[in-house]
Each structure stands twice: as C-alpha cells, then as structure tokens.
Amino acid sequence: MGKYFGTDGFRGEANIGLTADHAYKIGRFLGWYFGEKRRAEGSAEKARVVIGKDTRRSSYMFEYSLVGGIVASGADAYIMHVTTTPSVAYIARVDEFDCGIMITASHNPYFDNGIKLINSHGEKMDEETIAKVEAYLDGTEEAPYAHRDAIGCTVDYVAGRNRYIGYLISLGVYSFRGKKVALDCANGAAWTTARAVFDALGARTLVINAEPNGVNINENAGSTHIEGLQKFVVENGCDVGFAYDGDADRCLAVDEKGNVVTGDHILYIYAKFMQERGKLLNNTVVTTVMSNFGLYKAFDELGIGYAKTKVGDKYVYEYMTEHGCRLGGESSGHIIFTKYASTGDGILTSLKLMEVLCAKEKPMSQLYEGLRIYPQVLENVRVKDKAAAQADEAVQTAVKRVTEALGDTGRILVRESGTEPVVRVMVEAKDDETCRKYVGEVVETIRRQGYVIE
C-alpha cells in the first residue's frame, strides 16, 4: 500500500484526509499521463476517463475537481453521475476508456469519501501507476496545461449506466415472477439501479433506504446495518432480501426467516451449485483469511478446494485471474464472478443467488444447509506500533499456544489493520466462551508488552 492509496483507493474524511485539491491533482496527472501514453502509441485522439460517484454530499465536489484536472491536462471526462463501482468498471472495459474513477468511501459514513482508480480492463489500477500518481501528489513539478483545442471536454455519459443495467438484465437466466424480493439500497449508489434490474426480471420488488439526501448513506442501512432488512423481510413475507453498501460492490442477503446470509454463505451456496453442474473450474473457491472456519469444514465435506488470500477483494481477484478460478470473495459480501465481472458486484451477486433460488425451487434458508458458521469473537486493539506488536515474541508465543489448544476445532487470526493503528485479534471456536477466553489471553499479552494505546 502507498502513502495515500490503500487496498481500496484513497480514502479519508472529506476536505481533511482527502481534499478537493487532492482530487484536482489526481485528475491533472491522469489526464496528462494517459494522454502521453496515447501520443507514444501514435494516437492523435484525446485520452478518455469515465467517472462515477456515490450519493455523498462531497462526491459532487470531488467529481468537479477531478473533471477540472482531467480536462485541464487535455483529456476528456465522461460523467456517469450517481452509479455503482462495478458499473464504472464494466463501462471502462467495454467502452475502451483509458481509465475509470469511482468517487466513494463504500460502507463508511457520509463525511468520509474516497477515490478508486480503475484500469482499462475494469480492474483496480496497477501499483506502478498508483505510485506515479502519489509521486505527483507529493512532487513540485506540474503537468503541462493543455491549450486551445487541446483542452479536454466533459461528456454526460448516463448512457453508460443504462448500458450496465441492460447488461445485468441480460444475465437473468430465470424469470423472477412470483418472487417477492426486498432490496436495501443503503441510500447509496444502487438506489436507482437495483430496482430497475429486479423489476425488469419480473420480481415483486420492495425497496427500502432508497432516498439519498447526501448525508444518510449507510446510516442505519445497507449491508453494515442489516437488522432493518431482517425485520422488513419477515414483516412483509418476502422470499429473500438483499442489502448493498454505499457503492454496491458488496451484497449480503436475508433469508425468508430473517436470518443473515453472509458472504461465506453466498460462497457456499454458489460453489455447491457450480460443482453440481460441473462449472467450478479447478474445483477451487478463493477466500480471504477472514472467511469463517466453518466454511472450510463445509467445503472439505463437499470435496471443494479453496485458497486463502490477504484481506481485500483486490487480492482475491489477483489470485483468481492468476489461477483461472471462477468464484471468490469475502465474508463481508464482496463476491467476484470472473466470468461476468472484473470486480465485486453487489447487484450481480444478488442475481446469482436468485438463479440458485429459482433453479432449486427451495427457500433460501435451505440452500445453505450443511454450512455451520462457527462463533467468532473479534477485538480491535489500538496500538502504538502495529508491526512491532504483531512481531513481538511474547505475543507470537501466546498465539501459538492458542493455536495448539484449538487444534482442528477452531482457529486464531491476528493481523494488522490496513487503515488504522489497530491489531485485530480474532478467534473462531465451538462456542462464544472459548472465543472470548482465547481472544482475552492474546489481547492481555499485547497490553502487558506495552503496545496498547490506553
């Protein structure tokens, strides 16, 4: 990870950690950089950058700042307006843009925002290019301004969002007629897109949290606050409910009984479905180290192989493309279907779950029978030095002791946060009491060694 860009873009509180000036400079560099690449390839055409944003109030500010920088450097900016991250990735790829930009802080509160950079293949931008962006942000040299007819222009590109909606509809294998589906759009980017897709496929669609006002994105809504959807599904007799986050690149579900269907449940359901049809290439599902211990036990029983990557859908996707895997994701609901998308896509994920629901003609609660999610306790410990705390000999000894005690009945995971001065201590075991006991032992060791910020 760089100085500004983490695994999920450049993120911070609007006009504090991430400012309008940052956005303008990023636009200035990208407009110039991709224009230079075009000229080096012998093209006389301007570079083209497509931009989307979520519903945060500050997203307009960052959009205009990015556009100003891009056109000042001689590239054209195509504006999709409020749309989802996966839609920008899709359009960047199919319409052959030089790059895409999504303005979002995903599941964070409204006062945060972020800038995600997407390459021409619809994938997260490569580290080499991001390093150049960061060097420009910190440097003293300015990219040259364009002059006269070399100055770029802006293009209203809402048609790109409509193309993406059409693409999702085209993936509907079954009619959803007769299915009552609830959607929680988190007052975010999916607020217009998701309903259009489900209505077109024949569902009786009920929508909540689809009234964004700039400051209510993710507020007691969406995949990070799914209790509202749980209640709504039961009270309205829905067959299933789907909850998205602010930029709709993740999805969690609720079954007809009001139970939460996590990303691990989704991976289990669709991996089993693919296996039954002989579609699970390499017989491997790609997960992160945060997937539940119970998922691996269930895969073992089915004879399905699995890989574990670092936390972040970026790492999941990299492994999938390198090894030719079709299904992967995170327990948080970032699910990647490489046959259909180059990034996690919440709406696509809900469509794939609907495909299994319709094909099996069973209630959602029966689709994950055979998967037992182990109890989990996670404690975030604020520390003075993440790397030193995790590498400390006494801490490592405590972790090893817990690992040996759990054996094959659970696991412990200690890892550094990518965005905060935090070490995360997580234990999964047969019961909550065991989890709390072992988490407490490791946290106390970290405290005793003097790393904890009291």
C-alpha positions as CSV (number, residue, x, y, z in Angstrom):
1,M,0.0,0.0,0.0
2,G,1.1,3.5,-0.8
3,K,1.1,6.7,1.2
4,Y,-2.4,7.8,0.0
5,F,-3.9,4.8,-1.8
6,G,-4.7,1.6,0.2
7,T,-6.2,-1.6,-1.0
8,D,-9.5,0.2,-1.7
9,G,-8.4,3.6,-3.0
10,F,-7.5,6.9,-1.5
11,R,-9.9,7.3,1.4
12,G,-10.3,9.9,4.2
13,E,-12.7,12.4,5.7
14,A,-13.8,14.9,3.0
15,N,-11.6,18.0,3.0
16,I,-9.5,16.7,5.9
17,G,-7.8,13.5,4.9
18,L,-8.9,13.7,1.3
19,T,-9.3,17.2,-0.2
20,A,-10.7,18.8,-3.3
21,D,-7.1,19.8,-4.1
22,H,-6.0,16.1,-4.0
23,A,-8.8,15.3,-6.5
24,Y,-7.8,18.1,-8.8
25,K,-4.2,16.9,-8.8
26,I,-5.2,13.3,-9.4
27,G,-7.3,14.5,-12.4
28,R,-4.4,16.6,-13.7
29,F,-2.0,13.7,-13.5
30,L,-4.3,11.1,-15.1
31,G,-5.3,13.4,-17.9
32,W,-1.7,14.1,-18.7
33,Y,-0.4,10.6,-18.1
34,F,-2.9,8.8,-20.4
35,G,-2.6,11.5,-23.0
36,E,1.1,10.9,-23.1
37,K,0.6,7.1,-23.4
38,R,-1.8,7.7,-26.4
39,R,0.8,10.0,-28.1
40,A,3.5,7.5,-27.5
41,E,1.4,4.9,-29.3
42,G,0.9,7.3,-32.2
43,S,-2.7,8.2,-31.5
44,A,-3.9,11.8,-32.1
45,E,-7.1,11.2,-30.1
46,K,-7.5,12.6,-26.6
47,A,-7.4,10.3,-23.6
48,R,-10.8,9.4,-22.2
49,V,-11.6,8.9,-18.5
50,V,-15.0,7.8,-17.2
51,I,-16.2,8.9,-13.7
52,G,-18.9,7.7,-11.4
53,K,-19.9,8.7,-7.8
54,D,-22.0,7.7,-4.9
55,T,-24.6,9.8,-3.1
56,R,-22.4,11.6,-0.5
57,R,-22.7,15.3,-0.5
58,S,-18.9,15.7,-1.0
59,S,-19.0,13.4,-4.1
60,Y,-20.1,16.4,-6.3
61,M,-17.1,18.4,-5.1
62,F,-14.7,15.7,-5.9
63,E,-16.3,15.0,-9.2
64,Y,-16.0,18.6,-10.4
65,S,-12.4,18.8,-9.0
66,L,-11.4,15.6,-10.9
67,V,-13.1,16.8,-14.1
68,G,-11.3,20.2,-13.8
69,G,-7.9,18.5,-13.6
70,I,-8.6,16.0,-16.3
71,V,-9.8,18.5,-19.0
72,A,-7.0,21.0,-18.0
73,S,-4.5,18.3,-18.9
74,G,-6.1,17.7,-22.3
75,A,-8.2,14.6,-21.7
76,D,-12.0,14.1,-22.0
77,A,-14.1,13.3,-18.9
78,Y,-17.2,11.2,-19.3
79,I,-19.5,11.6,-16.3
80,M,-21.9,8.7,-15.3
81,H,-23.2,10.6,-12.3
82,V,-24.5,8.6,-9.4
83,T,-23.8,5.0,-10.2
84,T,-22.1,1.9,-8.7
85,T,-18.4,1.0,-8.6
86,P,-18.9,-2.2,-10.7
87,S,-20.8,-0.2,-13.4
88,V,-17.8,2.1,-13.8
89,A,-15.5,-1.0,-14.0
90,Y,-17.8,-2.5,-16.6
91,I,-18.0,0.6,-18.8
92,A,-14.3,1.3,-18.5
93,R,-13.7,-2.1,-20.0
94,V,-16.4,-2.5,-22.7
95,D,-16.2,1.1,-23.9
96,E,-12.4,1.1,-24.0
97,F,-11.7,4.0,-21.7
98,D,-8.1,4.7,-20.7
99,C,-9.2,4.5,-17.1
100,G,-12.2,4.8,-14.7
101,I,-12.6,6.7,-11.5
102,M,-15.2,6.0,-8.8
103,I,-15.8,8.5,-6.0
104,T,-16.9,6.6,-2.9
105,A,-16.0,5.6,0.6
106,S,-18.0,2.4,0.2
107,H,-19.5,1.4,3.6
108,N,-18.0,4.4,5.5
109,P,-20.2,7.2,7.0
110,Y,-21.2,10.1,4.8
111,F,-18.5,12.5,5.9
112,D,-15.8,10.2,4.5
113,N,-15.1,9.8,0.8
114,G,-12.6,8.2,-1.5
115,I,-11.2,7.9,-5.0
116,K,-10.9,4.4,-6.6
117,L,-8.8,4.1,-9.8
118,I,-9.8,1.5,-12.3
119,N,-7.7,0.5,-15.3
120,S,-8.9,0.0,-18.9
121,H,-9.7,-3.7,-18.2
122,G,-12.1,-2.8,-15.4
123,E,-9.7,-3.9,-12.8
124,K,-8.2,-2.0,-9.9
125,M,-5.3,0.2,-11.1
126,D,-1.9,-1.3,-11.0
127,E,0.6,-0.4,-8.2
128,E,3.1,1.2,-10.7
129,T,0.6,3.7,-12.0
130,I,-0.7,4.5,-8.5
131,A,2.9,5.1,-7.3
132,K,3.2,7.6,-10.1
133,V,0.0,9.4,-9.0
134,E,1.3,9.5,-5.4
135,A,4.7,10.9,-6.6
136,Y,2.8,13.7,-8.5
137,L,0.7,14.5,-5.4
138,D,3.9,14.9,-3.3
139,G,6.1,16.5,-6.1
140,T,6.8,20.0,-7.0
141,E,6.6,19.6,-10.8
142,E,3.3,20.4,-12.6
143,A,1.9,18.5,-15.5
144,P,1.7,20.9,-18.5
145,Y,-1.6,22.5,-19.1
146,A,-3.4,21.9,-22.4
147,H,-4.2,25.0,-24.6
148,R,-6.7,25.9,-27.2
149,D,-8.4,22.9,-28.9
150,A,-6.2,20.6,-26.9
151,I,-8.2,21.3,-23.7
152,G,-10.5,18.4,-22.9
153,C,-14.2,18.4,-22.7
154,T,-16.9,16.8,-20.5
155,V,-19.5,14.4,-21.8
156,D,-22.7,13.4,-20.0
157,Y,-22.5,9.7,-20.0
158,V,-25.6,8.5,-18.2
159,A,-26.0,6.2,-21.2
160,G,-23.1,4.1,-19.7
161,R,-25.2,3.5,-16.6
162,N,-28.1,2.4,-18.7
163,R,-25.9,0.0,-20.7
164,Y,-24.7,-1.6,-17.4
165,I,-28.3,-2.0,-16.3
166,G,-29.1,-3.7,-19.6
167,Y,-26.1,-6.0,-19.1
168,L,-27.3,-7.1,-15.7
169,I,-30.8,-7.8,-17.0
170,S,-29.3,-9.9,-19.8
171,L,-27.7,-12.2,-17.2
172,G,-31.1,-13.1,-15.8
173,V,-31.4,-16.9,-16.5
174,Y,-34.8,-17.2,-14.9
175,S,-37.9,-15.0,-14.6
176,F,-38.4,-13.8,-11.0
177,R,-42.1,-13.7,-11.5
178,G,-43.8,-14.8,-8.3
179,K,-40.8,-13.9,-6.1
180,K,-41.2,-11.2,-3.6
181,V,-37.8,-9.5,-3.1
182,A,-36.7,-6.8,-0.7
183,L,-33.8,-4.5,-1.6
184,D,-31.9,-2.3,0.9
185,C,-30.0,0.2,-1.2
186,A,-28.2,1.9,1.8
187,N,-29.3,5.3,0.4
188,G,-26.3,4.8,-1.9
189,A,-25.3,4.2,-5.4
190,A,-27.7,1.3,-6.0
191,W,-30.8,3.4,-5.3
192,T,-31.9,3.6,-8.9
193,T,-30.1,0.7,-10.5
194,A,-31.1,-2.3,-8.4
195,R,-34.8,-1.9,-8.6
196,A,-34.7,-1.4,-12.3
197,V,-33.0,-4.7,-12.8
198,F,-35.3,-6.7,-10.5
199,D,-38.4,-5.1,-11.9
200,A,-37.3,-5.9,-15.4
201,L,-36.8,-9.6,-14.5
202,G,-40.4,-9.8,-13.1
203,A,-39.9,-9.7,-9.3
204,R,-42.3,-8.1,-7.0
205,T,-39.7,-5.6,-5.7
206,L,-39.9,-3.8,-2.4
207,V,-37.2,-1.2,-1.7
208,I,-36.0,0.4,1.5
209,N,-33.4,3.1,2.1
210,A,-33.5,4.5,-1.4
211,E,-34.0,8.2,-0.6
212,P,-30.4,9.6,-0.5
213,N,-30.0,13.2,0.7
214,G,-26.2,13.4,0.7
215,V,-25.8,12.7,4.4
216,N,-27.7,9.4,5.0
217,I,-25.7,7.0,3.0
218,N,-25.1,3.8,5.1
219,E,-26.9,5.4,8.0
220,N,-28.6,2.5,9.8
221,A,-29.0,1.0,6.4
222,G,-27.4,-1.4,3.9
223,S,-25.1,-4.4,4.4
224,T,-23.4,-2.9,7.5
225,H,-26.7,-2.4,9.3
226,I,-28.7,-5.3,8.0
227,E,-31.1,-5.6,11.0
228,G,-33.6,-3.3,9.4
229,L,-33.8,-5.5,6.3
230,Q,-34.2,-8.6,8.5
231,K,-37.2,-7.1,10.1
232,F,-38.6,-5.9,6.8
233,V,-38.3,-9.3,5.1
234,V,-40.2,-11.1,7.8
235,E,-42.9,-8.4,8.3
236,N,-43.6,-8.3,4.5
237,G,-43.4,-12.0,3.8
238,C,-40.5,-11.7,1.3
239,D,-38.8,-14.7,-0.2
240,V,-35.4,-13.0,0.2
241,G,-33.8,-9.7,0.8
242,F,-30.6,-8.2,-0.5
243,A,-28.5,-5.4,1.2
244,Y,-25.9,-3.4,-0.6
245,D,-23.3,-1.0,0.7
246,G,-22.7,2.6,-0.4
247,D,-21.2,1.9,-3.8
248,A,-22.9,-1.5,-4.3
249,D,-19.8,-3.6,-4.8
250,R,-20.9,-5.9,-1.9
251,C,-24.0,-7.7,-1.1
252,L,-25.4,-9.6,1.9
253,A,-28.7,-11.4,2.0
254,V,-31.5,-12.2,4.4
255,D,-33.5,-15.4,4.0
256,E,-37.3,-15.8,4.4
257,K,-36.9,-16.4,8.1
258,G,-34.9,-13.2,8.7
259,N,-31.5,-14.9,9.1
260,V,-28.5,-13.1,7.7
261,V,-26.8,-14.7,4.7
262,T,-23.1,-13.6,4.8
263,G,-20.5,-13.7,2.1
264,D,-19.4,-17.1,3.3
265,H,-22.9,-18.4,3.0
266,I,-23.1,-17.0,-0.6
267,L,-19.7,-18.6,-1.5
268,Y,-21.0,-22.0,-0.1
269,I,-24.4,-21.8,-1.9
270,Y,-22.9,-20.8,-5.3
271,A,-19.9,-23.1,-5.1
272,K,-22.1,-26.1,-4.4
273,F,-24.4,-25.0,-7.3
274,M,-21.4,-24.7,-9.7
275,Q,-20.0,-28.1,-8.5
276,E,-23.2,-29.9,-9.2
277,R,-23.2,-28.5,-12.7
278,G,-19.6,-29.2,-13.4
279,K,-18.9,-25.4,-13.7
280,L,-16.4,-25.0,-10.8
281,L,-13.2,-24.6,-12.7
282,N,-10.2,-26.0,-10.8
283,N,-12.6,-27.1,-8.1
284,T,-11.4,-24.1,-6.1
285,V,-13.1,-21.2,-4.4
286,V,-10.9,-18.2,-3.4
287,T,-11.5,-16.7,0.0
288,T,-9.6,-14.4,2.4
289,V,-8.1,-15.3,5.7
290,M,-11.2,-13.8,7.3
291,S,-13.7,-16.4,6.0
292,N,-15.2,-18.5,8.7
293,F,-13.6,-21.7,9.9
294,G,-17.0,-23.4,9.3
295,L,-16.9,-22.6,5.5
296,Y,-13.7,-24.6,5.1
297,K,-15.1,-27.5,7.1
298,A,-18.2,-27.5,4.8
299,F,-16.0,-27.3,1.7
300,D,-14.0,-30.3,3.0
301,E,-17.2,-32.3,3.3
302,L,-18.2,-31.4,-0.3
303,G,-14.7,-32.1,-1.7
304,I,-14.3,-28.5,-2.8
305,G,-10.9,-27.0,-2.7
306,Y,-10.1,-23.4,-1.5
307,A,-7.4,-20.8,-1.4
308,K,-6.9,-18.1,1.2
309,T,-5.6,-14.6,0.4
310,K,-4.9,-11.5,2.3
311,V,-8.0,-9.4,3.2
312,G,-9.2,-7.3,0.2
313,D,-11.1,-8.2,-2.9
314,K,-8.1,-6.9,-4.8
315,Y,-6.0,-9.9,-3.6
316,V,-8.9,-12.3,-4.2
317,Y,-9.2,-11.1,-7.8
318,E,-5.5,-11.3,-8.4
319,Y,-5.4,-14.9,-7.3
320,M,-8.5,-15.8,-9.3
321,T,-7.0,-14.4,-12.6
322,E,-3.6,-16.0,-12.0
323,H,-5.0,-19.5,-11.3
324,G,-8.1,-19.4,-13.5
325,C,-10.7,-19.6,-10.8
326,R,-14.3,-18.5,-11.4
327,L,-15.6,-17.8,-7.8
328,G,-14.2,-16.0,-4.9
329,G,-14.9,-13.3,-2.3
330,E,-15.0,-12.1,1.2
331,S,-17.3,-12.8,4.2
332,S,-18.2,-9.0,4.0
333,G,-20.1,-9.7,0.8
334,H,-17.5,-8.8,-1.9
335,I,-18.2,-11.7,-4.2
336,I,-16.4,-12.0,-7.6
337,F,-17.7,-14.0,-10.6
338,T,-14.8,-13.6,-13.1
339,K,-17.0,-14.9,-16.0
340,Y,-19.2,-11.9,-15.6
341,A,-17.2,-9.1,-13.9
342,S,-13.8,-7.9,-13.0
343,T,-14.7,-6.7,-9.5
344,G,-17.1,-7.4,-6.7
345,D,-20.6,-6.5,-7.8
346,G,-23.4,-6.5,-5.2
347,I,-26.3,-6.5,-7.7
348,L,-24.7,-9.2,-9.8
349,T,-24.3,-11.3,-6.6
350,S,-28.0,-10.9,-5.8
351,L,-28.8,-12.1,-9.3
352,K,-26.6,-15.2,-9.0
353,L,-28.3,-16.0,-5.6
354,M,-31.7,-15.6,-7.3
355,E,-30.5,-18.0,-10.0
356,V,-29.9,-20.7,-7.4
357,L,-33.2,-19.9,-5.6
358,C,-35.2,-20.3,-8.8
359,A,-33.3,-23.4,-10.1
360,K,-33.6,-25.3,-6.8
361,E,-37.2,-24.2,-6.1
362,K,-36.3,-24.2,-2.4
363,P,-36.4,-21.4,0.2
364,M,-33.2,-19.5,0.8
365,S,-32.8,-21.0,4.3
366,Q,-32.5,-24.5,2.8
367,L,-29.8,-23.5,0.3
368,Y,-27.1,-23.3,2.9
369,E,-27.9,-26.4,4.9
370,G,-24.7,-28.2,5.5
371,L,-22.8,-25.0,6.4
372,R,-22.2,-24.3,10.1
373,I,-20.8,-20.9,10.9
374,Y,-18.6,-21.1,13.9
375,P,-19.0,-18.5,16.7
376,Q,-16.4,-15.7,16.3
377,V,-15.1,-13.0,18.6
378,L,-13.0,-10.2,17.1
379,E,-11.3,-7.4,19.2
380,N,-9.7,-4.4,17.7
381,V,-6.7,-3.3,19.8
382,R,-5.4,0.2,19.3
383,V,-1.6,0.0,19.4
384,K,1.4,2.3,19.2
385,D,3.2,0.1,16.6
386,K,1.2,-2.5,14.6
387,A,4.1,-4.3,13.1
388,A,6.1,-4.4,16.4
389,A,3.1,-5.6,18.4
390,Q,2.4,-8.5,16.0
391,A,6.1,-9.5,15.7
392,D,6.7,-9.4,19.5
393,E,8.0,-12.8,20.7
394,A,5.7,-13.0,23.7
395,V,2.6,-12.2,21.5
396,Q,3.7,-14.8,19.0
397,T,4.1,-17.4,21.8
398,A,0.6,-16.6,23.1
399,V,-0.9,-17.0,19.6
400,K,1.0,-20.3,19.1
401,R,-0.4,-21.5,22.5
402,V,-4.0,-20.7,21.4
403,T,-3.5,-22.4,18.0
404,E,-2.3,-25.6,19.7
405,A,-5.2,-25.5,22.2
406,L,-7.8,-25.1,19.5
407,G,-6.3,-27.8,17.2
408,D,-8.9,-28.6,14.5
409,T,-11.8,-27.3,16.5
410,G,-11.2,-23.6,15.6
411,R,-8.6,-21.0,14.7
412,I,-7.0,-17.7,15.8
413,L,-6.0,-14.9,13.4
414,V,-4.0,-11.9,14.4
415,R,-3.5,-9.2,11.7
416,E,-2.8,-5.6,11.2
417,S,-5.5,-3.2,10.0
418,G,-4.6,-1.6,6.7
419,T,-6.1,1.8,7.5
420,E,-6.0,2.2,11.3
421,P,-3.4,1.9,14.2
422,V,-5.1,-1.4,15.1
423,V,-4.2,-5.0,15.5
424,R,-7.2,-7.3,15.1
425,V,-7.4,-10.4,17.2
426,M,-10.0,-12.9,16.1
427,V,-10.8,-16.4,17.4
428,E,-13.4,-18.9,16.0
429,A,-14.3,-21.9,18.1
430,K,-17.2,-24.1,19.1
431,D,-18.7,-21.6,21.5
432,D,-18.5,-17.9,22.4
433,E,-17.0,-18.6,25.8
434,T,-14.0,-20.3,24.2
435,C,-13.6,-17.5,21.7
436,R,-13.7,-14.8,24.4
437,K,-11.2,-16.7,26.6
438,Y,-8.5,-17.0,23.9
439,V,-9.0,-13.5,22.5
440,G,-8.6,-12.2,26.0
441,E,-5.4,-14.1,26.6
442,V,-3.7,-12.6,23.4
443,V,-5.0,-9.1,24.0
444,E,-3.8,-9.1,27.6
445,T,-0.3,-10.2,26.3
446,I,-0.3,-7.3,23.8
447,R,-1.2,-4.9,26.7
448,R,1.4,-6.4,29.1
449,Q,4.1,-5.9,26.5
450,G,3.3,-2.2,26.5
451,Y,1.9,-1.7,22.9
452,V,-1.7,-0.8,23.7
453,I,-2.9,2.8,23.5
454,E,-4.9,3.3,26.7
